[in-house]
Amino acid sequence: MPQVLFLAAIAAGLMVARRWYTQERMRIAAELKRAREAMERRDAESIVKLERDPLSGIYRPKQG
């Protein structure tokens, strides 16, 4: 009989550990997604449009 109780305790512990692992994995995935989106927004905002100077052929930041 003690073996059955021991196995039941182990099964309960494994279920709790599995639930914790799943929640932690989802939390980390959400955090990585937010960070990735923030980096994409930062990169998109820092892009400067260029225009070619017809006289010299050099590209310069677009005015206005």
N, C-alpha and C positions, 0 to 999 in steps of 0.2 A: 504493500500500500504506500509506503513512503516514496517508492520509485515513481509512482503515478503522480503524486503531488510534486515531486521534483521535476518531472517532465512537463507538468502543467505550468509550473513557475517558469521554466525555461521558455516554453512556447509563449507565455504572456510577455516575457522580457523581449523576445525576438519581435513580437508584434509591435511593442512600444518602440523598439529601436528602428524597425522598418518605417513606422509612421514618422519618427523624427527625421530619419534620413531623407524620406520623400519630401517633407516640408522644407528641409534645409536645401535640398537640391533645387526646389522650385524657387525659393527665396534668392539663391545665388543666380539662377537663370534670369530672374526678373531684374536683379541688380545689374547684371551684365548687359541686358537689353537696354536699360535706361542709360547706362554709360555709353553704349554704342550709339544710341540715338543722339545723345548730347555731343559726342565727337563729330557725328555727321552734320549736326546743326552748326557747330563751331567752324567746321571746314567750309560749309556752304556760305557762311557769312563772311569769311575772310577772302573769298575769291574776288579778285579785282579784274574788271573787264578791261581789255586792251584794245587799242586802235592803232592802226599803222599810219605812220607819218608818210604822206605821199612823196615828200621831197627827199628824206633821208632813208626811208624804208625801215626805220626802227620802230618797234612796237613800244608804245608808252601807255600809261594808265589813262583810261578814258576820262575826259573832263565833263563833269555834270552828269 
